[in-house]
Amino acid sequence: MGIAAGREGISTLRMQGDWEGDAMWDFAGRDTAIDLGSATVRMHVRDRGVVAREPSLLARCLHTDKILALGLPAQEMAGRNPDVRLVRPIREGAPTETDEAEYLMRALVRAHHGRRYTARPRLVVTVPSGMSSVHYRALQFSAFQAGARRLTLVPTPIAAAIGMGLTSSGRPEVVVVADIGADITDVGVISFGGLVTSHTALVGGSSLDRAIVALVRREHNVRISPASAEAAKLEVGAVPPIGRRPLRQTVVHGRDLSTGMPRGIVLTTADVARAIAGPVAEIVTAIQRGLSGCSPEISGELLGVGITLTGGTSRLPGLDRLIRERTGLAARIGDDTGDAAVIGAADVLRSAGSQEPPARRSSPRPHLLTTVPEQ
């Protein structure tokens, strides 16, 4: 069930309630935007910019069940402390571990709002365009428990388009954004400021990492970690066919399944390309399905617009070329930093300004933004 099917109970951008000025709420916390990525969580605070880019990880003690660290410190504990279990509270772009997701958001909000331990900012969170009603309720609960006084949900394609400046005046009236993240590929077509069609597929950078792990195990009988597979992907990865690209190689280390001893394996660009060919084909198929929902009028305009890619996996060498070959549309990387979605989400509240009631005496319901706010 997608967002469109789960809109019952979600209010529109303008909600009934008491209208109160922004000034009285400045003490409660600055407007905050969060991009809940499955691999990286980013946070933007008004007037401060992007203040956090942390791995979406928590380290939990097996004996006391207490959370010991989050983000990069938690990642550094992986595989080194037998008493620590890593928790990934965000899967497929939405909370799967409600308590842990609440802790992650609350810790980030408190850490970046100075001394305001009880900060209750207006919060805008990016969500997959195909988010289910179950994930929606989990995110709603986690965000309000983390201290949000108001909650706005923005589909990732809209947020990324705003963050990359694709919706500003003078730009084409039709925009296509493909966000290729760690767990999902989210494709959205925006026309006249509204999301007219979208498609979300459960394939992304993590799928490529698992494919590399499987190839090494199958061909070399060596088990490597997903982190080692990701490192190999970033160092020598490329989309087949490689063509005239120079072949590179890297060494990954793992455990020999026959002897149980450590062993190093040399992986070349061709090895990685062969391993990831399947998941890459699924990413391209997801983009094709996202485009297939357009009306004939919009489809005719896509040839002159092309596809703008964002997300960490979009930077895989050769992926833009393959998308261009399979779809017939020009594909370009529009965001090299990965910050486009969180910057666009922050712009949503900045555009709303005093037009949006910042608080109610009772806990407000979250609202879903499916149109680009006027600048």
N, C-alpha and C positions, 0 to 999 in steps of 0.2 A: 504494500500500500504506500503510495507516494505522498508528498506533501499536499498535492491537490486533493487527494482522497481523505486526508486527515485534517482538514481545515476546520472541522466542527469544533467550536469552542475557542478558536483562535480569532481574536479580534483584528480589525483592520488597523491601519496606521493611526487613525484618529479614533479615540475611544472616549466613551462617556466618563465623566469623573470630574473632580475638582481641579480647576486649572490654577496652578501656583507658579510663581516666578522661579527662574533658575537660581537667582541669587541666594535664596534661603537654603538651597540644597548644596551650595558649594562646599559647605563644611562636611557634608555626608560623603563626598568623594567625587573626583572628576570622572567625566564620561569615559567609559572603558570599552574597548573592543577586543574580542578574543577570537582567534582562529584556532579551533580545536582540531588540529590535524592528528591523524593516527600515529605519525612519527614525530612531529614537532608541534608544540603549542606556542603561538605567538600572541603577544598582548600589546595593545596600543593604548596609551593614556593621553587624554586631551592636553594639548600644549607641551607634551613631552615626547611625542612620537612613539616609535616602537621601542618598548622598554624591556621586552623579554622574548627570547627565542630559545626555548628549552625542549629537550626530548620529552615526549609524552610518557614518562616513566615515573614510577614510585618504587622505592625499596622498602620492603616490609620485613620485619624480624620474624623468623619462624617460631621463636619461643615466646615472645611477648605480644606478637601480633601488632606491634606499633610500627608506624611509618617512620623510617629513619632518614630518608632523603628523597628529594624529587629532582627531576631534570638530569643535568649532566652528572652531579655527584652520585645519583642513583645508578646511572649508566656505568659509571666507573666501578661500581660494586659487582657488576654482572660477572658471574663465573669465578669471582675471586674470594667471595666470602660464603662459605657453605651455610651459614645461618641466615642468609638474606634471600628473599624471594622477590623477583621483579614483577611488578604489576603494571599492565598496560590498561589504563582505565578508559581509553578511547579506541574504539574499533569501528572501522567503516565510517569514520567521521562523526560518531555519536557515542555518548557514554554507554558502556556495557557494565561497568562496575560503578553504580551510582554513588556510593559512599566515597570511593577513591576519586571519582571525577569531582565531587564536591570539594574534597580536600585540596585537589590540585588547583581548582579555580580560586578557592578561598585563600590559599597560601600565596598565590600570585597577586591577587588583589591587595592583600594586606602588605605584602613585601614592597609594592610599588605605589603605595598611597601614604608614604611618610609615616608619621606617628598616628595616623588615624586607624587604630586597630579595629574599630567598628565601622569601617568605611562601607557605605551602601551606595555604590554608584549606579547610574543608569548603565545598563550593560547591553551590548549588541554582540551576538554570537553568530558566526557563520555555520551553516548546516548544509548537508548534501541536498540537492534538489529533489532526490527521491527518498528522503528520510521517512521512515515508517512512523505510525502513530505511537508505537511502543517507545521508540527512541525519542520521539518528541516529548513524551511525558517524562522520560528519564532525564532529559536535558533540562526541562522546565523545573523539575524538583531539585536537581543539582545546582542550578544557577541561583534559585531563590534561597536555598539553604546556604549557598556560598556568600550571600549578602547582597544580591542584586535587588534594588528597590523597584526597577522596571526592567523588562526583558524584551528585546527585539531580536527576531530571528531573520537572517538574511541568507537566501540560497547562495552557495559559493560562486556560481557563475556570475550572478549579479554583482556580488561584492568584488570579485576579481576584475570585472569590466569597469566598475567605478574606480577601483584602485589604479588601473592602468590608463585611466583617462579616456576610455573608449566611448563613454556616454556623454562626454562634454559637447558643447555646441560646436558645430562645424564638422562633427564626425558623421560617418554613415549612419543611416537610420536603422540598419540591421547589423548586429554584432554577433559573432559566434565565438564562444569561449569554451575551451576544453581544459579542465583542471585535472592533471594526471598526478595524483598523490601517491601515498604509500599503499593504501588499501583500496581506493576507489578511483575510477575515472568518471568525472562529472561533466557532462556536456550540456550547454545551454545556448539557446538561440534567443536573442533579445531583439525585439522589434518595437519601435516607437515607445521605448522606455519600459516595456513589459516583457516578462519571460513567457514566450509563446509556446515553446516546446523544450523538453529536456530529457536526458537519459542518464541513469547512473548504473555503472557496472562494477562488480566487485573484482576488479583487477587493477594492479598498480605496481609500484616499485617492489613491494614485499613479494609479489608473485614472481618477479624476476629473480629475486634473491633465492626463493625456494627452488626455482628451476635450476639455478647454479648448484645449490646444495645437492639436488637429486642427481645431476649429471656427474658430479665428482664421486658420489657414492656408487653410482651405477658403473662408471667406467674405471674408477681407481680403487674402489672398495675403501674409501676414506670418508670419514664423517667430519665435515667442517661446520662451523657455526654460521648462522645467518649474518652475523656481523662481518665475518671474513668474506662471505659471498658478496655482501654489499660493497666492501672495500675493493674486491676484484672487479665488480661491475663499474664502479666509479673510475677505476684506474685504467682498465683496458676494454671496457664494454663498448659495443657499437651494434647498430641494427643491421642484420644481414639484408641484402648482400653487401659485403664490405667494400668491394670494388677496388679502387686504387688507394684506399686508406692504408697507411703503414701498419704492419702487424706488430703488436706490442705484447709483452708478456709480464706476468707477475707471479709471485710465489705465495701460495696460501698454505697454512698449516692446519692440520687436523689430527684425528686419531685413526690409525689403521685398524679396521674392524677385524682383521685376522689376528694380529699380534697384540692389539691394545696399546701399541707404542705410538709416540708422536711421529708424524711424517709430513714432509713438505711436498706439495704438488705444484707443478708449473702449469699455469693457465694462460693461453694466448687469446688474442682478440677473436680468433676463429672459434675457439672453444666456447667462450662466453656468448658469442653470437649464435652458435648452434643451440646453446642451452635456452636462451631467452626468446627464440623465434616464436614459440607457441604463445606465451603471454603477450608478446608484442602484437601478434596477430589479433588477439582478443581486444587489446586497446584500440586498434584501428577499427575493428568491428563495432565497438561501443560508440566511437565517433560517427561512424556511418549510420548507426541506428538513431543517434541524436539528431542527425540532419534529416533523416527520412520522415520525421514528423512535421516538417515544414509544409505550408501550403504552396501551391504552384507559383503564386505571386512572389513569395519570399524566396523560394528556391531559385528563381531566376536572378535574384539580386546577389545570391551567395557567391557567384563566380567572380564578381568584382570586389567582394569583401574579404573572402578567405577565412581562415581559422586562426585564432590567436591562442597559443598554448601557454599554460602556466602550470605550476607544480614542479616538484623536484624531478620527477621522472621525465618531464618534457625536455630536459636538457640532455637526454641520452643521444649521443652522436648518431645521426642518420634517421632519427625518428620523424623529424619534420619532413624529410625527403620521402619516406615511405608513406606518410599520411597524404602528401601531395599526390603521389602516384596512385594510391588506392581511391581517393575521393575526387580527384580532379580539381581540388581547390588549393590555393596557395596557403601554406602553413608557416607560421613564424612564431618564434618564442618572444612573448611580450613582457615577460617578467623574469629577470635573471636572479633576483634576490629571494623570491618566494614570499615577499611581504605584500603582494598586491591585494590579496583577499582581506587581510586585517586592516590595511590602509583604507580600502574601500568601505569596510564595515564601519570604521571610525567616521568616514565622511557622511555616512547615513545619519548619525546623530548630529553632526555638525550642520548638515543641510536642514534637518528638522528644526533645530534651534528651539526657540520659544514656541513654535507652532505645536510641539508635542507636549502634553501635560507630563511633567517630570515625576509626579508622584500622586498617589491616592491614599486616603486614610486607611483603606483596606488593601490587602495584597492584590495588585492588578494581575490580570491574565496577560501572558505574553502575546505579542502580535507578530504576524508574519508579513514581511515586506516582499511583495512580488512585482513591484514596479520601482523604477529608478526615481528617487526623490528629485524634485526640481532644485537646481543649483541656485 
